[in-house]
């Protein structure tokens, strides 16, 4: 950890439909001292249908 304060990584997972196994995007955000210092995301082929409300 650099500087002072809390450091953590936030993880966000998006799904294509109500099935928790239909992951279509993953994102990470790195915070240090209350500030966003880096972020990353990628799309994933869920090999499942997309619910119309998720489009």
Residue, then its C-alpha position, 0 to 999 in steps of 0.5 A: x500500500x502506498x500513502x496512507x489510508x485504506x487500500x482495497x479492490x472492488x470486484x463487479x460481475x455482470x450477468x447476461x440473464x438471471x443465471x449467476x453462471x452467465x457472466x458476461x463482464x468482469x470489472x476491478x477497481x483499485x482504491x488507495x487512500x480513498x482514491x481510484x488509482x486503477x481500473x480494469x474490465x473485460x467482456x466474457x462470452x457467457x455462452x448463454x442468451x441475454x435477457x432483454x432487460x440486460x441489453 
